[in-house]
């Protein structure tokens, strides 16, 4: 089932509720997911940050890029020990943390994004997939 099912499930449900239902439909349809976790999922985001700061990643990848007047270092870390995450997230197998550190127009920046996935893969694969499909 395509991810376009998510808006039909939302209604007046809180984001965590409809997203869990969406991941269930994705897995039951024989597909996999890679989902960006943002501030509208505060409980899950807090759990992911706790895992990322308290565990050693099972894999990591570093990439430095210099383009259009900016330098960016991307650090991609994959965690698979997710026992502290709510079991209602059907198919959840990986947490991916991406830190972007760089200089843009002479100013330093740090951005951290979190993703969940129903796939276990190498950090390089997640880095490529997230970079090219989500534009990060």
C-alpha positions as CSV (number, residue, x, y, z in Angstrom):
1,X,0.0,0.0,0.0
2,X,1.5,3.4,-0.9
3,X,2.3,6.0,1.7
4,X,-0.5,8.2,0.5
5,X,-2.7,6.2,2.9
6,X,-1.4,8.4,5.7
7,X,-3.7,11.4,5.2
8,X,-6.8,9.2,5.1
9,X,-5.9,7.7,8.5
10,X,-5.3,11.0,10.3
11,X,-8.7,12.4,11.1
12,X,-8.4,13.9,14.6
13,X,-5.9,11.4,15.8
14,X,-2.6,12.6,17.3
15,X,0.4,12.2,14.9
16,X,1.8,9.2,16.8
17,X,-1.4,7.3,16.4
18,X,-1.9,7.7,12.7
19,X,1.8,7.2,12.0
20,X,1.8,3.9,13.9
21,X,-1.3,2.8,11.8
22,X,0.5,3.8,8.6
23,X,3.6,1.8,9.4
24,X,1.3,-1.2,10.2
25,X,-0.3,-0.8,6.7
26,X,3.1,-0.5,5.0
27,X,4.5,-3.7,6.7
28,X,1.3,-5.6,6.2
29,X,1.4,-4.6,2.5
30,X,4.9,-6.3,2.2
31,X,6.8,-3.0,2.0
32,X,9.4,-1.2,4.1
33,X,9.6,2.4,5.5
34,X,12.0,5.1,6.2
35,X,10.4,7.9,8.1
36,X,11.7,11.3,9.3
37,X,11.0,11.8,13.0
38,X,10.3,15.5,13.9
39,X,9.0,17.5,16.8
40,X,5.4,16.4,16.2
41,X,6.4,13.0,17.6
42,X,7.9,14.3,20.9
43,X,7.8,11.0,22.8
44,X,9.4,9.0,19.9
45,X,12.0,11.8,19.3
46,X,13.0,11.8,22.9
47,X,13.4,8.0,22.9
48,X,15.6,8.2,19.7
49,X,17.8,11.0,21.2
50,X,18.3,8.9,24.3
51,X,19.3,5.9,22.3
52,X,21.7,7.9,20.1
53,X,23.4,9.5,23.1
54,X,23.5,6.4,25.3
55,X,24.5,3.7,22.8
56,X,27.3,2.9,20.5
57,X,26.1,2.8,16.9
58,X,26.3,-0.5,15.1
59,X,27.6,1.3,12.0
60,X,28.6,4.8,11.0
61,X,29.6,6.7,7.9
62,X,31.4,10.1,7.4
63,X,31.1,12.3,4.3
64,X,32.6,15.7,3.6
65,X,31.3,17.7,0.7
66,X,32.4,21.1,-0.6
67,X,30.0,22.7,-3.0
68,X,28.6,26.2,-3.8
69,X,30.6,28.0,-1.1
70,X,29.9,25.7,1.7
71,X,31.5,22.7,3.4
72,X,29.4,20.1,5.0
73,X,30.4,17.0,7.0
74,X,27.6,14.4,7.4
75,X,27.9,11.8,10.1
76,X,25.4,9.0,9.7
77,X,24.9,6.6,12.6
78,X,22.7,3.5,12.7
79,X,21.4,1.9,15.9
80,X,19.5,-1.4,16.0
81,X,19.1,-2.0,19.7
82,X,15.7,-0.4,20.0
83,X,14.3,-2.2,23.0
84,X,13.3,1.0,24.7
85,X,11.1,2.1,21.8
86,X,7.3,1.5,22.0
87,X,6.5,-1.9,20.5
88,X,3.6,-0.5,18.6
89,X,5.9,0.7,15.8
90,X,5.4,-2.4,13.7
91,X,8.5,-3.5,11.8
92,X,10.8,-1.0,13.4
93,X,14.4,-2.2,13.1
94,X,16.7,0.8,12.8
95,X,17.2,4.3,14.1
96,X,19.3,6.5,11.8
97,X,20.8,9.7,13.1
98,X,22.3,12.2,10.7
99,X,24.4,15.1,11.9
100,X,25.3,17.8,9.4
101,X,28.1,20.1,10.5
102,X,29.4,22.8,8.3
103,X,30.0,26.3,7.2
104,X,27.5,28.2,5.1
105,X,28.2,31.8,4.0
106,X,31.0,31.9,6.6
107,X,28.7,30.8,9.5
108,X,29.0,27.5,11.3
109,X,25.9,25.3,11.7
110,X,24.9,22.0,13.2
111,X,21.7,20.1,12.3
112,X,20.7,16.7,13.6
113,X,17.9,14.6,12.0
114,X,16.4,11.3,13.1
115,X,14.8,8.6,11.0
116,X,13.2,5.2,11.8
117,X,13.2,2.3,9.3
118,X,11.9,-1.2,8.9
119,X,15.2,-2.2,7.3
120,X,18.6,-3.0,8.8
121,X,21.3,-1.7,6.5
122,X,24.7,-0.1,6.5
123,X,25.1,3.6,7.3
124,X,26.4,4.2,3.7
125,X,23.1,2.8,2.2
126,X,21.0,4.9,4.5
127,X,23.1,8.0,3.7
128,X,22.7,7.5,0.0
129,X,19.0,6.7,0.2
130,X,18.1,9.6,2.5
131,X,20.3,12.0,0.5
132,X,18.8,11.2,-2.9
133,X,15.2,10.4,-2.0
134,X,14.6,13.0,0.7
135,X,17.1,15.6,-0.4
136,X,19.0,15.8,2.9
